[in-house]
């Protein structure tokens, strides 16, 4: 059974909203201070955290690099989802 045109429009609109939300979160996080386990990090500090049950130690630069990668993924991924959904919405209309 094929989805109705109305259902497709709703799904694509939701895709646009989700994509723009991801993009906005990524951009906002660029301006937030760097944190480690909920605590603000300053240059020269070391982050002691756990990842999948293992103890992980990261320098300030490594922590910043990790966050920049995540932010970049959110920004690019959000833009791709929003643009793809917008194209599909336009084709559906």
Protein Blocks (a to p, Z undefined) as FASTA:
>chain_A
ZZdfklmmmmmmmmmmmmmmmmmmmmmmmmpccdeehiacdehiacdddeehiacdddfk
lmmmmmmmmmmmmmmmmmmmmmmmmmmmmmmZZ
